[in-house]
Amino acid sequence: MKTFVLFLLTPLLYAQQLTKKYIVDGQTKQPLSSVIIHDIHNYTLTNEDGYFFFHASGDTITIKLLGYKTLKITPEQLNREKDTLFLDPKPIELSEVVVGSNPEILSQVYRKALDNYPNEPFVEDFFLRCVLKLNGDFLKIEDIAGRVKRNKLLGLSKDIKFDFQLLNMRKFGIENKDKYSEDLALLSLRDVFLWYSSLLFLDYQRFNFSAPTIVDDTHKKINHFPKNNNFYDGVGHLVINTKDYSIVERSDKINDTTIDKIPWNKKLWVKFRTSYYSLKEICESSSNGKYFIASACLAQQVEVYNKAQKNLYDIEYQLVITRPFSLISTFKPNVNAKAELFKLNIPYNKDFWEKQNQLPLTDQMQAFIKNAHNQKEYRIISNF
């Protein structure tokens, strides 16, 4: 098989009680993904099915999702609740008005950046899920629990440095035995985390911004649009906390009107291009007063023509920071940050994966792992 590498733009637990619940929209009753659940020590998210595990170690658990009313509850109260929790939506924001290239509230954000974000080395414990699909079907799933050391949170790619200490990994994938089939490589740890650090400072010369619209009594939203119709500047929004001028949500995605301008790349008999990307990040304030990226999701779609055959690859990288600003003195890097993710090798720890509380495997993921052995045209790549 020819591999085409396409470069695109044991956390410590103080667990006392384990909770397993579903979270749904209080009006539509649809599952809510990426809901943040945290106490003073631990953070987790709901998966795509709205399902989560949580090790409670504090007196109060906070359950929150932007656009919904925050729920605060004790571990004992949460355990007494039924299996399903309901979050009630907040009122819809006001309509937007495009005003130009430099809204005052964004200038306030930039002036407060050094107060709100860490600008010196720090360590975080994280959980990263990588999923690769071919034409809608799973090809690879990789879950990583580890630690990342950064020299600072935000900045230009040339100024940000990362080191990684991986503690636990589970990976499962299938590979076509046909030597002429392509195999899309995942990004490296460094490249994924660079995406997560790239969106705060937007160039006024390249973007227009909407007037702030009200999300709720303490948050406003600004949309951004590229001034020029090029394919490398996306559209998106920033949600700003009006109390301290921090950014609590950031979103960016491809400008749909420019997809036809995206050039094709070629390797041997294969041509390919990135036809879609989106990035969404949620930021939280820690007990030290600094904000951190609590969760993030990077999604990409790559079009591939292998001779006459068209294939669509969907890749998703979902990040959860499970312990912000953890102990820097115990950090010990142990992997190459520039290595392709699926080529990293950390032994499978059955006990860890049976007890960990981050992003449970969805029903579809479990079915993929169970049924992969029946597909004779594929070979299995796994560490368990």
Secondary structure, DSSP 8 states (H G I E B T S, - for coil): -EEE-----------SEEEEEEEEETTT--B--S-EEE-SS-EEE--TTSEEEEEE-SS-EEEE-TTB--EEE-HHHHHHS-SEEEE-B--------EEES--HHHHHHHHTHHHHS--S-EEEEEEEEEEEEETTEEEEEEEEEEEEEES-SSS-GGG--EEEEEEEEEEEEEEES-TTSEEE---BHHHHHHHTTS-SS--TTTEEEE--EEEETTEEEEEEEESS--SSS-EEEEEEETTTTEEEEEEEE--GGGGGG---EEETTEEEEEEEEEEEEEEEE-TTS-EEEEEEEEEEEEEEEETTEEEEEEEEEEEEEEEEEE-GGG----S-TTSBGGG------HHHHHH--SS---HHHHHHHHHGGG-TTEEEEE--
